[in-house]
Amino acid sequence: MAGVLEQLIWPRLKGSKMEPKAVFGIGLNRKAQELETAKEILQEVFATSPAEVDEMIRLRLEDRGLL
């Protein structure tokens, strides 16, 4: 099955800078997992709730002008 998918995708990617994993969203899933892991670490380090961690992140993004 993987060989068939590579044959379908490779010609499209050959001329571009995209990686095959980006086509299937694997890179996005990895980033989401990293974010969740970081949130869990913040909860443990600061002994806070998930809502408080989300608020900390939101405030940090606002300070940087990203929200």
C-alpha positions as CSV (number, residue, x, y, z in Angstrom):
1,M,0.0,0.0,0.0
2,A,2.8,2.4,0.9
3,G,4.4,1.9,-2.5
4,V,1.1,2.8,-4.3
5,L,0.8,6.0,-2.2
6,E,4.4,7.0,-2.9
7,Q,3.7,6.6,-6.6
8,L,0.7,8.8,-6.4
9,I,2.3,11.5,-4.3
10,W,5.9,11.5,-5.4
11,P,5.3,13.1,-8.9
12,R,3.5,16.0,-7.2
13,L,6.2,16.5,-4.6
14,K,9.1,16.1,-6.9
15,G,9.1,19.7,-8.0
16,S,8.1,21.2,-4.7
17,K,9.8,21.6,-1.3
18,M,7.0,19.7,0.5
19,E,7.6,16.5,2.4
20,P,5.3,13.5,2.0
21,K,4.5,13.5,5.7
22,A,3.0,17.0,5.4
23,V,0.5,15.7,2.8
24,F,-1.0,13.3,5.4
25,G,-0.9,15.7,8.3
26,I,1.6,13.7,10.3
27,G,3.7,16.8,11.0
28,L,0.6,18.5,12.4
29,N,-0.2,15.6,14.7
30,R,3.3,15.6,16.0
31,K,3.1,19.3,16.8
32,A,-0.2,18.8,18.6
33,Q,1.3,16.0,20.6
34,E,4.3,18.2,21.5
35,L,2.0,20.9,22.7
36,E,0.0,18.6,24.9
37,T,3.2,17.2,26.4
38,A,4.4,20.7,27.1
39,K,1.1,21.6,28.8
40,E,1.4,18.5,31.0
41,I,4.9,19.5,32.0
42,L,3.7,23.0,32.9
43,Q,0.9,21.5,35.0
44,E,3.3,19.4,36.9
45,V,6.0,22.1,37.3
46,F,3.6,24.9,38.4
47,A,1.0,22.6,40.1
48,T,-1.8,24.1,38.1
49,S,-4.9,23.0,36.3
50,P,-5.2,22.5,32.6
51,A,-7.4,25.7,32.4
52,E,-4.6,27.7,34.2
53,V,-2.0,26.4,31.8
54,D,-4.2,27.4,28.8
55,E,-4.5,30.9,30.4
56,M,-0.8,31.1,30.9
57,I,-0.2,30.3,27.2
58,R,-2.9,32.7,26.0
59,L,-1.4,35.6,28.1
60,R,2.1,34.8,26.8
61,L,0.9,34.8,23.2
62,E,-0.9,38.2,23.8
63,D,2.3,39.6,25.2
64,R,4.1,38.6,22.1
65,G,1.4,40.1,19.9
66,L,0.5,36.7,18.4
67,L,-3.1,36.8,19.4
